[in-house]
Amino acid sequence: MNLLITVTGISYYISSIELEPHQEIILKKDPTNKYDKEAIAVYINDTMQIGYVANSIHTVAKGTYSSGRLYDKMGETITATIIVIIKDSAIASLTVD
């Protein structure tokens, strides 16, 4: 199943101009996150965090999955591909079984 997600909080980690369409990102569950039990952190190069999968009605773009909806559909990590960057957010595509 092909899903779309919103990556949010990018400006807290890097400038969004450092991202490009078709760039691969890595999603990792973040069970120690004290604010969100279903938090999924987003990385590039497996070590540099660039944000989180959005999980709020205020940050999830229409037509994309929230981290709460994605959390149980993925293992500990999964890769995705950035489609478009919009201000401090990005839309990415991934495939889950």
Secondary structure, DSSP 4 states (H G I P E B T S, - for coil): -EEEEEEE-GGGTS-GGG--TT-EEEEEE-TT-SS-TT-EEEEETTTEEEEEE--STTTSPTTSB-HHHHGGGS-SEEEEEEEEEETTEEEEEEE--
